[in-house]
Each structure stands twice: as C-alpha cells, then as structure tokens.
C-alpha cells in the first residue's frame, strides 16, 4: 500500500556517509521532532536526477529552510558510496543529506518502488517529494511515468 498524507513514516534505516565512513540513520532519527523535505530519485547520476531534481533542491535549500524545513534529504535505491560520490559530483554540501536505501527497504515500506529492470536498473524508487512533520506525511507529490514536475523543490515550495 502506498503511503499517503496523514500516514506515519515507517521504521527503516538508511545509510549516510559521515567523517568516519558509512553510518546508519534511522527514520526516527531523521524525522522525530523535525520538519523534513524528503525527495527520492530513481538513480544517482541519471540524467533527470542529476540535471534537474537534485539541483533544484540545492538551489532552493535556503528557501525551504526559510519556510520552516529543518532538514532536506535525498534518497535513492543506491549504495552509500554511490550517494557520496554523486553528492560530491553535484557539489552538495551539508544542506542536503544524501541517503542510501541500498536494499530498497524504505522504498518498499512506503509503497513507492519502481521496476527499472527493463532499463537494467532493477528495483528503484519512484520520483517523489514530501514534507513530513514529526514523522507524519503532510505533503506527498509522486510523479507519473517519466515526468519531472511535482517532485521539484519549486513545486514543494509553492505548496508549503
């Protein structure tokens, strides 16, 4: 079942890359007591994700924070080393957490898995953005097909 507005974020663990290497980050640690803008991409280093999606959040990080967002996080069904390299390649600093959902556990739990096998990518995440306050989804914008519109930082900002 797909997560919807009003639902609580399920328990899951992402992997981030800190100063001492890979480290786990639970959904409770990420979402508890905070307003979080979370967006998901089908894959690091893929064309739309690299040219538009991640850059939109980089460009509007200050605007989101000015509207009360405490944390901005990008999640993808990729390993932590790929997410680290992609963040470095895109010049992403501390304003955006790069979260690896390596096995797709979080993505499956929220019902937003995408079958990318016809492109040789296997299970991935659909493209979406959300605002969650204290672990409860307040806004959810899921793209249809290969679109990139409602998951952008600009769209999220317009609807906060």
MDAnalysis code that builds the backbone (N, CA, C; Angstrom):
import MDAnalysis as mda
import numpy as np

u = mda.Universe.empty(480, n_residues=160, atom_resindex=np.repeat(np.arange(160), 3), trajectory=True)
u.add_TopologyAttr("name", ["N", "CA", "C"] * 160)
u.add_TopologyAttr("resid", np.arange(1, 161))
u.add_TopologyAttr("resname", ["UNK", "UNK", "UNK", "UNK", "UNK", "UNK", "UNK", "UNK", "UNK", "UNK", "UNK", "UNK", "UNK", "UNK", "UNK", "UNK", "UNK", "UNK", "UNK", "UNK", "UNK", "UNK", "UNK", "UNK", "UNK", "UNK", "UNK", "UNK", "UNK", "UNK", "UNK", "UNK", "UNK", "UNK", "UNK", "UNK", "UNK", "UNK", "UNK", "UNK", "UNK", "UNK", "UNK", "UNK", "UNK", "UNK", "UNK", "UNK", "UNK", "UNK", "UNK", "UNK", "UNK", "UNK", "UNK", "UNK", "UNK", "UNK", "UNK", "UNK", "UNK", "UNK", "UNK", "UNK", "UNK", "UNK", "UNK", "UNK", "UNK", "UNK", "UNK", "UNK", "UNK", "UNK", "UNK", "UNK", "UNK", "UNK", "UNK", "UNK", "UNK", "UNK", "UNK", "UNK", "UNK", "UNK", "UNK", "UNK", "UNK", "UNK", "UNK", "UNK", "UNK", "UNK", "UNK", "UNK", "UNK", "UNK", "UNK", "UNK", "UNK", "UNK", "UNK", "UNK", "UNK", "UNK", "UNK", "UNK", "UNK", "UNK", "UNK", "UNK", "UNK", "UNK", "UNK", "UNK", "UNK", "UNK", "UNK", "UNK", "UNK", "UNK", "UNK", "UNK", "UNK", "UNK", "UNK", "UNK", "UNK", "UNK", "UNK", "UNK", "UNK", "UNK", "UNK", "UNK", "UNK", "UNK", "UNK", "UNK", "UNK", "UNK", "UNK", "UNK", "UNK", "UNK", "UNK", "UNK", "UNK", "UNK", "UNK", "UNK", "UNK", "UNK", "UNK", "UNK", "UNK", "UNK", "UNK", "UNK"])
u.atoms.positions = np.array([
    [0.839, -1.182, 0.000],
    [0.000, 0.000, 0.000],
    [0.886, 1.250, 0.000],
    [0.537, 2.217, -0.804],
    [1.321, 3.441, -0.921],
    [1.037, 4.389, 0.240],
    [2.093, 4.956, 0.774],
    [1.959, 5.940, 1.841],
    [1.136, 7.128, 1.330],
    [0.425, 7.788, 2.244],
    [-0.388, 8.937, 1.853],
    [-0.313, 10.012, 2.931],
    [-0.825, 11.188, 2.599],
    [-0.855, 12.291, 3.551],
    [-1.588, 11.827, 4.806],
    [-0.999, 12.129, 5.957],
    [-1.563, 11.719, 7.243],
    [-0.939, 10.458, 7.813],
    [-0.229, 9.707, 6.985],
    [0.413, 8.470, 7.447],
    [1.719, 8.778, 8.176],
    [2.054, 7.891, 9.107],
    [3.341, 7.973, 9.808],
    [4.407, 7.304, 8.941],
    [5.590, 7.905, 8.916],
    [6.732, 7.319, 8.196],
    [7.087, 5.998, 8.885],
    [7.240, 4.910, 8.137],
    [7.564, 3.625, 8.763],
    [9.009, 3.568, 9.263],
    [9.244, 2.653, 10.156],
    [10.595, 2.426, 10.671],
    [11.450, 1.808, 9.570],
    [12.597, 2.422, 9.340],
    [13.564, 1.910, 8.366],
    [14.915, 2.534, 8.704],
    [15.954, 2.013, 8.091],
    [17.294, 2.543, 8.306],
    [17.950, 2.842, 6.965],
    [18.417, 4.068, 6.830],
    [19.190, 4.495, 5.664],
    [20.663, 4.362, 6.029],
    [21.533, 4.574, 5.055],
    [22.962, 4.679, 5.316],
    [23.424, 6.024, 4.772],
    [24.178, 6.742, 5.578],
    [24.778, 8.011, 5.168],
    [26.287, 7.852, 5.229],
    [26.976, 8.828, 4.701],
    [28.431, 8.783, 4.748],
    [28.917, 9.935, 5.609],
    [29.465, 9.606, 6.780],
    [29.970, 10.618, 7.696],
    [31.484, 10.698, 7.659],
    [32.058, 11.494, 8.540],
    [33.508, 11.671, 8.577],
    [34.276, 10.361, 8.800],
    [33.640, 9.414, 9.487],
    [34.290, 8.135, 9.769],
    [33.827, 7.009, 8.840],
    [33.128, 7.373, 7.756],
    [32.657, 6.368, 6.813],
    [31.158, 6.165, 6.893],
    [30.671, 5.046, 6.353],
    [29.235, 4.774, 6.350],
    [28.681, 4.645, 7.766],
    [27.472, 5.186, 7.945],
    [26.813, 5.040, 9.243],
    [25.307, 4.963, 9.035],
    [24.623, 4.225, 9.899],
    [23.174, 4.110, 9.776],
    [22.474, 5.369, 10.281],
    [21.312, 5.639, 9.706],
    [20.444, 6.726, 10.152],
    [19.013, 6.206, 10.081],
    [18.368, 6.104, 11.231],
    [17.005, 5.572, 11.252],
    [15.999, 6.663, 10.889],
    [14.840, 6.215, 10.484],
    [13.776, 7.172, 10.188],
    [13.399, 7.953, 11.445],
    [13.446, 7.317, 12.597],
    [13.159, 8.043, 13.841],
    [14.165, 9.174, 14.046],
    [15.441, 8.905, 13.819],
    [16.468, 9.936, 13.982],
    [16.273, 11.081, 12.985],
    [15.880, 10.742, 11.776],
    [15.713, 11.746, 10.740],
    [14.466, 12.599, 10.948],
    [13.351, 11.976, 11.279],
    [12.064, 12.671, 11.263],
    [11.536, 13.154, 12.615],
    [11.952, 12.546, 13.718],
    [11.369, 12.887, 15.018],
    [11.631, 14.339, 15.406],
    [10.538, 15.052, 15.679],
    [10.620, 16.427, 16.154],
    [11.055, 17.433, 15.106],
    [11.048, 17.050, 13.840],
    [11.530, 17.939, 12.778],
    [10.545, 17.993, 11.611],
    [10.684, 19.055, 10.827],
    [10.013, 19.146, 9.536],
    [11.065, 18.805, 8.489],
    [10.781, 17.772, 7.705],
    [11.757, 17.260, 6.749],
    [11.185, 17.302, 5.337],
    [11.974, 17.839, 4.419],
    [11.672, 17.738, 2.991],
    [12.488, 16.562, 2.475],
    [11.792, 15.511, 2.080],
    [12.438, 14.308, 1.563],
    [12.068, 14.177, 0.094],
    [13.068, 13.932, -0.736],
    [12.768, 13.667, -2.138],
    [13.541, 12.433, -2.569],
    [12.928, 11.709, -3.513],
    [13.533, 10.461, -3.978],
    [13.737, 10.508, -5.475],
    [14.817, 9.900, -5.887],
    [15.168, 9.814, -7.304],
    [15.343, 8.354, -7.692],
    [15.072, 8.019, -8.946],
    [15.270, 6.634, -9.382],
    [16.729, 6.193, -9.353],
    [17.666, 7.126, -9.560],
    [19.057, 6.717, -9.527],
    [20.027, 7.877, -9.537],
    [21.066, 7.740, -8.747],
    [22.157, 8.714, -8.755],
    [22.809, 8.708, -10.124],
    [23.285, 9.847, -10.540],
    [23.994, 10.023, -11.817],
    [23.121, 9.811, -13.049],
    [21.812, 9.651, -12.878],
    [20.935, 9.509, -14.037],
    [20.580, 10.904, -14.559],
    [20.201, 11.023, -15.841],
    [20.071, 12.344, -16.459],
    [19.161, 13.351, -15.749],
    [17.895, 13.036, -15.565],
    [16.978, 14.000, -14.944],
    [17.336, 14.234, -13.482],
    [17.758, 13.201, -12.810],
    [18.115, 13.323, -11.397],
    [19.301, 14.275, -11.210],
    [20.277, 14.165, -12.091],
    [21.487, 14.979, -11.990],
    [21.334, 16.377, -12.582],
    [20.545, 16.497, -13.644],
    [20.413, 17.793, -14.317],
    [19.339, 18.675, -13.709],
    [18.319, 18.056, -13.082],
    [17.191, 18.852, -12.604],
    [16.825, 18.624, -11.139],
    [16.598, 17.346, -10.770],
    [15.977, 17.079, -9.474],
    [16.866, 17.485, -8.295],
    [18.036, 16.894, -8.183],
    [18.939, 17.255, -7.088],
    [19.332, 18.736, -7.150],
    [19.662, 19.276, -8.345],
    [19.996, 20.699, -8.407],
    [18.869, 21.627, -7.946],
    [17.601, 21.224, -8.145],
    [16.506, 22.094, -7.702],
    [16.500, 22.231, -6.182],
    [16.808, 21.145, -5.484],
    [16.841, 21.213, -4.024],
    [18.093, 21.936, -3.535],
    [19.190, 21.781, -4.242],
    [20.403, 22.518, -3.897],
    [20.148, 24.023, -4.038],
    [19.519, 24.422, -5.130],
    [19.259, 25.839, -5.396],
    [18.264, 26.448, -4.417],
    [17.348, 25.637, -3.892],
    [16.281, 26.169, -3.039],
    [16.384, 25.733, -1.577],
    [17.537, 25.237, -1.168],
    [17.708, 24.785, 0.221],
    [17.406, 25.910, 1.213],
    [17.936, 27.088, 0.970],
    [17.697, 28.217, 1.886],
    [16.223, 28.617, 1.901],
    [15.566, 28.570, 0.745],
    [14.144, 28.914, 0.660],
    [13.299, 27.919, 1.465],
    [13.629, 26.639, 1.347],
    [12.898, 25.620, 2.110],
    [13.102, 25.828, 3.610],
    [14.336, 26.098, 3.996],
    [14.615, 26.308, 5.422],
    [13.914, 27.565, 5.938],
    [13.794, 28.587, 5.086],
    [13.085, 29.808, 5.469],
    [11.592, 29.546, 5.689],
    [11.073, 28.492, 5.075],
    [9.659, 28.124, 5.242],
    [9.463, 27.107, 6.366],
    [10.508, 26.883, 7.180],
    [10.359, 26.017, 8.349],
    [10.858, 24.601, 8.203],
    [11.506, 24.280, 7.093],
    [12.068, 22.933, 6.906],
    [13.375, 22.844, 7.697],
    [13.469, 21.844, 8.567],
    [14.667, 21.649, 9.391],
    [15.743, 20.841, 8.674],
    [15.316, 19.901, 7.830],
    [16.272, 19.025, 7.133],
    [15.753, 18.717, 5.743],
    [16.695, 18.618, 4.808],
    [16.386, 18.236, 3.432],
    [17.177, 16.966, 3.153],
    [16.497, 15.965, 2.610],
    [17.157, 14.679, 2.374],
    [16.785, 14.123, 1.008],
    [17.800, 13.590, 0.330],
    [17.637, 12.922, -0.957],
    [17.853, 11.436, -0.732],
    [16.893, 10.631, -1.173],
    [17.017, 9.185, -1.016],
    [16.967, 8.508, -2.382],
    [17.766, 7.469, -2.513],
    [17.776, 6.666, -3.737],
    [18.130, 5.233, -3.385],
    [17.620, 4.309, -4.189],
    [17.986, 2.906, -4.022],
    [19.339, 2.721, -4.724],
    [20.361, 3.196, -4.033],
    [21.757, 3.084, -4.439],
    [22.557, 2.816, -3.172],
    [23.796, 2.398, -3.328],
    [24.615, 2.181, -2.141],
    [25.188, 3.508, -1.649],
    [25.679, 3.496, -0.430],
    [26.157, 4.715, 0.221],
    [27.357, 5.333, -0.497],
    [28.189, 4.517, -1.120],
    [29.358, 5.039, -1.821],
    [28.952, 5.790, -3.090],
    [27.938, 5.280, -3.770],
    [27.410, 5.971, -4.946],
    [26.772, 7.292, -4.526],
    [25.995, 7.280, -3.450],
    [25.340, 8.515, -2.985],
    [26.378, 9.545, -2.552],
    [27.443, 9.100, -1.913],
    [28.518, 10.013, -1.512],
    [29.176, 10.616, -2.750],
    [29.522, 9.780, -3.718],
    [30.179, 10.255, -4.940],
    [29.273, 11.200, -5.720],
    [27.994, 10.894, -5.780],
    [27.050, 11.750, -6.501],
    [26.922, 13.110, -5.815],
    [26.833, 13.096, -4.489],
    [26.766, 14.351, -3.743],
    [28.003, 15.206, -3.984],
    [29.167, 14.581, -3.987],
    [30.410, 15.314, -4.254],
    [30.428, 15.852, -5.675],
    [30.013, 15.025, -6.634],
    [29.973, 15.419, -8.039],
    [29.048, 16.615, -8.256],
    [27.960, 16.669, -7.507],
    [26.968, 17.736, -7.647],
    [27.253, 18.939, -6.738],
    [28.316, 18.854, -5.948],
    [28.650, 19.966, -5.058],
    [27.661, 20.146, -3.922],
    [27.107, 19.038, -3.470],
    [26.126, 19.078, -2.379],
    [26.879, 19.173, -1.059],
    [26.595, 20.192, -0.313],
    [27.225, 20.380, 0.990],
    [26.342, 19.835, 2.091],
    [26.466, 20.403, 3.270],
    [25.738, 19.900, 4.430],
    [24.237, 20.214, 4.429],
    [23.766, 21.018, 3.475],
    [22.338, 21.370, 3.448],
    [21.431, 20.216, 3.059],
    [21.978, 19.217, 2.346],
    [21.165, 18.085, 1.891],
    [21.810, 16.781, 2.333],
    [21.046, 15.972, 3.049],
    [21.514, 14.639, 3.441],
    [21.350, 13.703, 2.254],
    [22.400, 12.996, 1.924],
    [22.350, 12.016, 0.835],
    [22.141, 10.644, 1.476],
    [20.960, 10.079, 1.290],
    [20.573, 8.838, 1.966],
    [20.550, 7.658, 1.008],
    [21.272, 6.631, 1.362],
    [21.257, 5.390, 0.598],
    [20.200, 4.458, 1.178],
    [19.315, 4.007, 0.325],
    [18.328, 2.977, 0.663],
    [18.753, 1.748, -0.136],
    [19.948, 1.262, 0.181],
    [20.650, 0.267, -0.623],
    [19.844, -0.945, -1.031],
    [19.057, -1.486, -0.147],
    [18.249, -2.661, -0.462],
    [16.805, -2.304, -0.812],
    [16.497, -1.013, -0.787],
    [15.142, -0.574, -1.111],
    [14.124, -0.832, -0.025],
    [14.581, -1.087, 1.205],
    [13.652, -1.407, 2.288],
    [12.663, -0.275, 2.573],
    [13.177, 0.954, 2.705],
    [12.306, 2.104, 2.961],
    [11.338, 2.299, 1.799],
    [11.870, 2.239, 0.602],
    [11.066, 2.452, -0.606],
    [9.921, 1.450, -0.690],
    [10.190, 0.179, -0.389],
    [9.138, -0.844, -0.389],
    [8.115, -0.566, 0.704],
    [8.597, -0.196, 1.901],
    [7.681, 0.033, 3.023],
    [6.701, 1.166, 2.759],
    [7.113, 2.166, 1.971],
    [6.191, 3.267, 1.679],
    [5.431, 3.037, 0.369],
    [5.675, 1.910, -0.284],
    [4.913, 1.542, -1.477],
    [5.237, 2.353, -2.715],
    [6.469, 2.875, -2.814],
    [6.838, 3.697, -3.967],
    [7.991, 3.093, -4.768],
    [7.999, 1.769, -4.837],
    [9.021, 1.065, -5.601],
    [8.704, 1.152, -7.095],
    [9.753, 1.195, -7.889],
    [9.664, 1.262, -9.345],
    [10.464, 0.104, -9.913],
    [9.902, -0.595, -10.877],
    [10.624, -1.684, -11.522],
    [11.419, -1.121, -12.695],
    [12.723, -0.974, -12.507],
    [13.590, -0.447, -13.553],
    [14.315, -1.540, -14.318],
    [13.838, -2.787, -14.212],
    [14.555, -3.908, -14.816],
    [14.631, -3.817, -16.336],
    [13.655, -3.209, -16.984],
    [13.744, -3.113, -18.455],
    [14.847, -2.148, -18.892],
    [15.365, -1.366, -17.932],
    [16.496, -0.472, -18.210],
    [17.789, -0.999, -17.577],
    [17.742, -2.223, -17.050],
    [18.904, -2.817, -16.408],
    [19.201, -2.234, -15.042],
    [18.198, -1.625, -14.413],
    [18.416, -0.950, -13.130],
    [17.813, -1.701, -11.944],
    [16.989, -2.710, -12.182],
    [16.374, -3.440, -11.080],
    [15.383, -2.589, -10.310],
    [15.083, -2.997, -9.075],
    [14.127, -2.241, -8.264],
    [14.703, -0.882, -7.871],
    [13.919, 0.153, -8.042],
    [14.315, 1.529, -7.725],
    [13.163, 2.231, -7.029],
    [13.351, 3.507, -6.780],
    [12.297, 4.328, -6.191],
    [11.624, 5.140, -7.277],
    [10.326, 5.343, -7.116],
    [9.646, 6.318, -7.952],
    [10.181, 7.697, -7.589],
    [10.006, 8.645, -8.478],
    [10.411, 10.024, -8.221],
    [9.276, 10.716, -7.446],
    [9.613, 11.284, -6.277],
    [8.608, 11.983, -5.469],
    [9.291, 12.992, -4.562],
    [8.477, 13.824, -3.960],
    [8.927, 14.685, -2.866],
    [7.846, 14.658, -1.798],
    [8.254, 14.955, -0.580],
    [7.286, 15.019, 0.520],
    [7.770, 15.980, 1.591],
    [6.815, 16.431, 2.364],
    [7.095, 17.151, 3.606],
    [6.521, 16.287, 4.716],
    [7.332, 16.001, 5.717],
    [6.879, 15.257, 6.885],
    [7.185, 16.080, 8.126],
    [6.207, 16.193, 8.997],
    [6.394, 16.892, 10.273],
    [6.293, 15.870, 11.391],
    [7.358, 15.812, 12.183],
    [7.436, 14.862, 13.291],
    [7.054, 13.445, 12.844],
    [7.518, 13.073, 11.643],
    [7.313, 11.716, 11.159],
    [5.969, 11.443, 10.518],
    [5.154, 12.476, 10.284],
    [3.850, 12.307, 9.648],
    [3.855, 13.055, 8.315],
    [3.411, 12.380, 7.266],
    [3.415, 12.969, 5.928],
    [2.367, 14.069, 5.845],
    [2.815, 15.282, 5.497],
    [1.907, 16.423, 5.330],
    [1.682, 16.763, 3.862],
    [2.651, 16.449, 3.030],
    [2.540, 16.705, 1.597],
    [3.266, 15.568, 0.887],
    [2.667, 15.055, -0.179],
    [3.287, 13.985, -0.949],
    [3.016, 14.243, -2.426],
    [4.090, 14.306, -3.203],
    [3.998, 14.618, -4.626],
    [4.718, 13.534, -5.418],
    [3.968, 12.621, -6.004],
    [4.537, 11.494, -6.731],
    [4.385, 11.746, -8.233],
    [5.485, 11.615, -8.956],
    [5.465, 11.805, -10.405],
    [4.790, 10.624, -11.087],
    [4.187, 10.900, -12.218],
    [3.597, 9.862, -13.066],
    [4.561, 9.546, -14.195],
    [4.749, 8.267, -14.481],
    [5.602, 7.860, -15.596],
    [6.984, 8.476, -15.501],
    [7.479, 9.001, -16.597],
    [8.812, 9.587, -16.630],
    [8.816, 11.087, -16.404],
    [7.769, 11.620, -15.793],
    [7.667, 13.070, -15.608],
    [8.614, 13.594, -14.537],
    [8.868, 14.884, -14.630],
    [9.562, 15.626, -13.573],
    [8.869, 16.968, -13.476],
    [7.993, 17.091, -12.479],
    [7.258, 18.330, -12.288],
    [6.912, 18.514, -10.817],
    [6.058, 17.628, -10.299],
    [5.533, 17.805, -8.947],
    [6.514, 17.416, -7.840],
    [7.620, 16.784, -8.206],
    [8.602, 16.395, -7.182],
    [9.716, 17.426, -7.034],
    [9.658, 18.506, -7.789],
    [10.705, 19.524, -7.755],
    [10.650, 20.344, -6.469],
    [11.761, 20.954, -6.134],
    [11.799, 21.846, -4.973],
    [10.866, 23.026, -5.179],
    [10.780, 23.519, -6.414],
    [9.905, 24.652, -6.711],
    [8.446, 24.319, -6.405],
    [7.991, 23.142, -6.826],
    [6.611, 22.725, -6.576],
    [6.374, 22.552, -5.076],
    [7.325, 21.942, -4.409],
    [7.203, 21.748, -2.963],
    [7.078, 23.098, -2.249],
    [7.908, 24.042, -2.633],
    [7.874, 25.385, -2.035],
    [6.534, 26.072, -2.260],
    [5.991, 25.957, -3.453],
    [4.697, 26.581, -3.770],
    [3.570, 26.034, -2.917],
    [3.742, 24.815, -2.422],
    [2.644, 24.135, -1.723],
    [2.869, 23.961, -0.225],
    [3.887, 24.617, 0.309],
    [4.095, 24.538, 1.774],
    [3.138, 25.512, 2.430],
])
